[in-house]
Amino acid sequence: MSARQTVLVLGGGPDAEREVSIESARAVARALRDDGRFDVVCEILDHPTLDRLRALPGDAIFPAMHGPFGEGGGMQDLLELDGRPYIGSAPAAARLAMDKLACKLECAALGAATPPGARMNPDESVCPIGLPCVVKPVREGSSVGLSICCDDAQWDAALLAVRTDQETNPARAWMVERLIRGRELTVALLDLGNGLESVGVVEIEAPGGSYDFQAKYERDDTRYTVDPALPEGVRERIEAHAINCASAIGVRHLARADFMLDPDGVAWFLEINTMPGFTAHSLLPMAGQRRGIGMGALCAGLIERAIGEHAGVRSE
């Protein structure tokens, strides 16, 4: 690259994960400034429009945005219309990965074990897959709205919460999924020039056993182990499933794939996140650091990748 370029880092957005997104965006901007390869502009947005996006400076865009709009297709539609290179998946892949049920079907077809699940009908009082189960929105991240139901009282409470939510958010779809007990694992994926590859497996040990929003972002007693000791073959299997599933969906540049390892050694695929967090508690930077890829190098490498791909498309 000859002339020095400017990166526009975006945070905020209209989703429930807005505050996490703001923290991620500021961390990315700080890391890029420390790296020194680019000039950096950081903007915190509410509900972005194309006109607002086009008015912002920058040669490439790092949208550190989370949630159904920020990483589920809406923001990506705007980025495509804007025309500048950007980090993350294109709209179709972003939408498919954000839809947990559709993503489960795609990955099951590729041979990954995934817990039985179904779309939830709030008008029905009986859990369609039986207890214990997990209740969660189909299109949310960061465990927003998640409930674990091990008995009828917990199911009734979750059902009431969904019905109450439907009064103000009638378009939001909910799902139930069989609860898998065991070790919670995530595979961090990066593409810095050779396609998506694993940069590490992280084990999460959350207080109380539930890696919910508070355990992810608000508590300091959640334990993370990068490259934990695992039964023979488990690491290789979940890394292969993560790469295969993400590649089949069309995920680009970065991702995080979540699994539960049960006591029998079966690794159950849960979901793919196409814009993992970049906060102090976030798992992708944690795994990258273990591989010797600091935050600055990670973020700058992704920007260089996006710029290079964009230049290749424009020259064809």
Number of C-alpha atoms within 10 A of each C-alpha: 7 4 6 9 14 16 24 23 26 26 25 26 23 16 20 18 21 20 15 21 28 24 18 26 27 20 20 28 24 15 19 24 17 13 17 12 17 18 16 22 16 22 19 17 17 12 13 18 11 14 10 10 18 15 9 12 15 19 16 22 25 24 26 28 32 31 24 22 23 26 29 29 22 15 23 24 16 17 21 14 11 15 11 15 23 27 24 25 23 21 20 15 24 29 23 21 28 24 20 24 21 15 21 24 13 18 23 16 10 13 11 22 17 21 19 12 20 17 16 22 17 19 9 9 11 15 21 16 14 15 19 19 25 19 25 24 21 20 21 25 26 21 17 16 18 21 22 19 23 14 12 13 10 16 23 15 13 21 23 14 14 25 16 13 14 15 9 9 11 11 9 13 18 22 21 29 25 19 19 20 12 17 17 21 26 26 30 28 29 24 19 19 15 8 13 21 21 21 24 23 27 21 22 22 18 19 15 9 14 18 18 18 16 16 22 20 16 11 12 12 11 19 12 17 15 21 16 14 10 13 9 9 9 15 19 12 13 26 21 16 23 29 22 18 26 27 14 13 19 17 26 22 24 24 27 23 24 21 25 23 20 14 11 7 15 16 26 20 25 21 25 29 24 26 27 26 25 23 21 12 18 15 26 27 23 24 24 21 17 13 12 11 16 16 22 21 19 22 22 22 20 22 24 18 20 25 20 14 15 16 12 10 9 7 7 5
